[in-house]
């Protein structure tokens, strides 16, 4: 194992690699083995640049690291914090939630949206949203966002379990 950096303000990519006990060289070797060498361009020198922020990390680099490190949450982090589209459209999934907490949140959100489905149909029936419907639509959209986030959390949790059990 390489020595652990004492640098402050480490990137999530560096923190994740170090938590696994990988040197950059070891991480690059593991990454190079994924999918028949598909990501072998990602060497230890590139990892340094990604980790210290001197080169912007690309989505395919994050995919490689998430696979090599067994950490699918890196993809969610990238989408939410580093991708301009994802910053708008991707919900942040907390990696600390238990499956029970996730499922309770899902049940609450589904029950809430179920209670509002008639109102949603009324709003959408004529194909336009009137000014008196905006507030109700915004509340429904907030619930749909919660459901979306919960679905993402369940998918992430399932992927982590699949990795741990393989």
Phi, psi and omega per residue, in radians:
X1 nan 2.427 3.085
X2 -1.324 2.940 3.135
X3 -1.297 2.590 -3.105
X4 -1.496 2.341 -3.130
X5 -1.161 2.527 3.057
X6 -1.758 0.090 -3.132
X7 -1.034 2.458 3.050
X8 -1.509 2.867 3.102
X9 0.993 0.840 3.109
X10 -1.234 2.618 3.070
X11 -1.294 2.800 3.106
X12 -1.067 -0.518 -3.129
X13 -1.205 -0.719 3.095
X14 -1.217 -0.769 3.139
X15 -1.026 -0.802 -3.126
X16 -1.082 -0.811 3.130
X17 -1.052 -0.797 -3.119
X18 -1.173 -0.639 3.097
X19 -1.061 -0.526 3.110
X20 -1.429 -0.148 3.140
X21 1.387 0.345 -3.124
X22 -1.609 2.364 2.890
X23 -1.323 2.932 3.100
X24 -1.114 -0.670 3.125
X25 -1.093 -0.760 3.119
X26 -1.124 -0.767 3.119
X27 -1.061 -0.769 3.135
X28 -1.091 -0.669 3.097
X29 -1.112 -0.756 3.136
X30 -1.152 -0.760 3.123
X31 -1.070 -0.696 -3.118
X32 -1.120 -0.393 -3.122
X33 -1.478 -0.222 -3.077
X34 -1.249 2.374 3.034
X35 0.837 0.852 3.058
X36 1.107 0.539 3.084
X37 1.544 0.217 -3.116
X38 -0.936 -0.580 -3.067
X39 -1.917 0.393 -3.064
X40 -1.157 -0.254 3.061
X41 -1.158 -0.309 -3.058
X42 -1.520 1.508 -3.097
X43 -1.655 3.126 -3.082
X44 -1.110 -0.521 3.103
X45 -1.177 -0.685 3.088
X46 -1.195 -0.651 3.112
X47 -1.049 -0.720 3.097
X48 -0.992 -0.834 -3.083
X49 -1.161 -0.666 3.095
X50 -1.173 -0.790 -3.064
X51 -1.171 -0.610 -3.128
X52 -1.648 -0.005 3.040
X53 1.410 0.203 3.122
X54 -1.355 -0.351 3.050
X55 -2.249 2.328 3.132
X56 -1.185 2.292 3.138
X57 -1.353 2.503 3.134
X58 -1.822 2.794 -3.074
X59 -1.001 -0.721 -3.124
X60 -1.155 -0.487 3.084
X61 -1.223 -0.681 3.110
X62 -1.188 -0.690 3.076
X63 -1.023 -0.792 3.139
X64 -1.062 -0.826 -3.133
X65 -1.144 -0.718 -3.122
X66 -1.099 -0.649 3.097
X67 -1.236 -0.805 -3.104
X68 -1.136 -0.654 -3.082
X69 -1.576 -0.160 -3.079
X70 1.156 0.628 -3.067
X71 -2.242 1.421 -3.133
X72 -1.087 -0.350 3.135
X73 -1.138 -0.308 3.064
X74 -1.093 -0.625 3.122
X75 -1.147 -0.754 3.108
X76 -1.088 -0.752 3.122
X77 -1.018 -0.853 -3.125
X78 -1.016 -0.849 -3.100
X79 -1.069 -0.691 -3.069
X80 -1.388 -0.473 -2.997
X81 -2.065 -0.313 -3.023
X82 -2.207 -0.233 3.131
X83 -1.759 2.153 -3.103
X84 -1.022 -0.652 3.117
X85 -1.286 -0.792 -3.130
X86 -1.079 -0.581 3.107
X87 -1.033 -0.492 -3.135
X88 -1.565 -0.753 -2.928
X89 -1.816 -0.250 -3.023
X90 -1.805 2.197 3.102
X91 -1.317 2.484 3.067
X92 -1.290 2.187 3.129
X93 -1.810 2.154 3.118
X94 -1.322 2.212 3.126
X95 -1.409 -0.043 -3.070
X96 -1.724 -0.074 -3.114
X97 -1.306 2.481 3.033
X98 -1.446 2.806 3.125
X99 -1.081 -0.586 3.125
X100 -1.130 -0.763 3.104
X101 -1.102 -0.734 3.136
X102 -1.079 -0.809 -3.105
X103 -1.175 -0.632 3.075
X104 -1.119 -0.779 3.105
X105 -1.046 -0.698 3.121
X106 -1.100 -0.807 -3.122
X107 -1.068 -0.744 3.139
X108 -1.120 -0.783 -3.131
X109 -1.156 -0.727 3.127
X110 -1.134 -0.693 3.111
X111 -1.129 -0.712 3.141
X112 -1.119 -0.791 -3.113
X113 -1.242 -0.568 3.083
X114 -1.057 -0.702 3.129
X115 -1.182 -0.404 -3.080
X116 -1.795 0.051 -3.023
X117 -1.144 -0.617 3.116
X118 -1.127 -0.738 3.125
X119 -1.117 -0.687 3.113
X120 -1.086 -0.754 3.116
X121 -1.112 -0.668 3.096
X122 -1.094 -0.749 -3.123
X123 -1.144 -0.741 -3.027
X124 -1.510 -0.194 -3.028
X125 -0.986 -0.715 -3.073
X126 -1.622 0.039 3.078
X127 1.367 0.164 3.090
X128 -2.522 2.797 -3.132
X129 -1.991 2.033 3.128
X130 -1.423 2.827 -3.095
X131 -1.061 -0.547 3.125
X132 -1.364 -0.117 -3.139
X133 -1.755 -0.205 -3.033
X134 -1.024 -0.846 -3.104
X135 -1.047 -0.781 3.120
X136 -1.113 -0.734 3.136
X137 -1.101 -0.709 3.116
X138 -1.080 -0.702 3.106
X139 -1.137 -0.717 3.108
X140 -1.143 -0.724 3.108
X141 -1.083 -0.649 3.075
X142 -1.074 -0.735 3.114
X143 -1.155 -0.713 3.110
X144 -1.101 -0.642 3.085
X145 -1.116 -0.708 3.093
X146 -1.087 -0.716 3.108
X147 -1.125 -0.762 3.117
X148 -1.029 -0.779 3.132
X149 -1.118 -0.688 -3.139
X150 -1.179 -0.717 3.084
X151 -1.063 -0.773 3.098
X152 -1.058 -0.716 3.140
X153 -1.120 -0.708 3.113
X154 -1.145 -0.747 3.118
X155 -1.078 -0.768 3.134
X156 -1.118 -0.768 3.125
X157 -1.063 -0.785 3.134
X158 -1.107 -0.724 3.120
X159 -1.108 -0.724 3.107
X160 -1.091 -0.719 3.122
X161 -1.132 -0.689 3.120
X162 -1.093 -0.741 3.118
X163 -1.146 -0.775 -3.123
X164 -1.136 -0.530 -3.080
X165 -1.729 0.167 3.132
X166 -1.771 nan nan
